[in-house]
Amino acid sequence: MSPDDTRVFLATAEVLRLGMVDDDGPYVVPVNFGYADGLLYVHGPAEGRRLDAIARDPRVCFEADECTIIRADKACGFTARFRSVIGYGTARVLSSADEKRAGLDVIMRQYDSTGDGIPDATLARTTVIEIAIESMEGKRHLAAPDVEGE
């Protein structure tokens, strides 16, 4: 995919898989997220494996995809329609209430909602992580060659 198509796909994806490394090895977790202006935002609890891994090493990788399997009656005839993006970046935990609120607003917009009215108590107990994207690449296969009409 072109860089523009990759950004458009990431801006409409619903689930991001975030990869990190902690003392026990690689760790991948699916997360709700938001994407805007070359930055990813994810949220979660104030403690846990994700935060421990980021504190240990802020370098992360991420992946998002959508896939539909195209079934076939013959052996090896199956294919898939898909779009995916894989990328790398550096994570940081946001500390100020204004930064956290802005990050949560990006997450809410990813799902066609708004972050207006986030209670201060919710904001205080929610961790928001910003990921500065360093590189990403998209891939797609949208046409199935043996399917009529494609």
N, C-alpha and C positions, 0 to 999 in steps of 0.2 A: 504494500500500500504506500501511497505517497505520504510524506510527512503531514500534509493537511488532512488527508483521509484518516490517518492514524489519530490525530488530535480530535477530529470529529467523532470517531468511534469511542475514544476514551471519554469524551464528554457526554456520551449517551449510555455507556455501559452501566450495569446495575451492581455488579459484584467485582471487587478487586481482590486478588490473592497477593498478600504481602509476605515476602520472604526475608528472613533474618537469620543470624547465626548467634546462638548463645553457648554457654559452657557445655551443653549436652549435644550440640551439633545444629544442623539446619532445622528451621522452624518456619512453617508456612501457615498462615491463617487467612480465611476469607473474611472480608470486611466490607461494610458500607463505606462509601467514600465520596469525595467531591473533587472535581478537577477544574482548575481555572488558571490561566496565565502561566503555564509551565509548572504549576504546583499541584500536588495532591494533598488532600486532608483526610485523615481518619480520626475516629474518636473511640474512646473506651474507658475502662475503669482506671482509677488512680494508681493501681499497682497490678503486677502480674508479669508473666513471662515476656510478653511483647515489650513492655517498658524496660525490663531487665536486659533484654537483647539489644535494644537501641542504646541503652546506657553503655553497654559493653563495646558496641561497634555500631555507629549510626548509619553505616552503609546498608542499603536495602535493595532488594529487587522486587518487581511487581509484575503481575500478569492479569489480564482481563480477556475474556473470550465470549463468543456466542457461537453455538454450533447446532446444526440440524443434520442428523444422519439420514442419508438417502439409501433406503434398503433396496435390495435386488433379489431376483429369484435365482440368479446364477452365482456360482462360486466366484469369489473375488470381484463381484460386481458392485459391492457397496462403495459409496463415496460419502463425502460430507460437504456441506456448505458451511463456511465458517469465516469469522473475522477474529483476529486476536492481536494483542499488543503485549510485548515484553519490554521492560525497561529497568533502569537502574537510577538510584538517587541517594540523597543523604537526608536522613530524618532528624528532626529536632522537635522536642516537646515545647509547645507554646506555654508561656507563663502568664502573660497579662490577660486580664478579662477581655480587653478589646480585641486582642489577637485571637483568643479562643472563640469569641462571638463571631468574628469575621470568618474563621475557619468553619465553624458550624453552619454559618449561612451558606457557604459554598457547598457543603454536604447536602443541605436541605434543597438547594437549587438543582442539584444533580437529579433529584427525584421530583422535580416540579413542585416544590413546596417552598415555604419561607421560614427563616429562622426567627422571625419577629416574635417577641414575647417569650424568649427563653428565660425561665425563672433564674434569678441569681443563685439560688441554692443548687439547681441543676448544673449551672455553669461551674460552680465551685467544686463539685464532685466529679466533673467530667474532664478527662484528659483529652486534649486535642494535639495531634501530631501533624506537622507540616513536612512534606517530602519535596525537596527541590529536585526536580527531574534533571539528570545529567545526560541520559540518552534513552531513546526508546525506538522500537521498530515494530511496524505493523505488518501483518500478513493476512491474506484473504484468499478464499476460493469460493466464489459465489455461484458459479454455474456448474451444474452437473452434466458432463458431456453426453451421457446416455439417457437423459431425461428429456422427453418431448417438450417443446416450448422454451427451451433454454438457449 
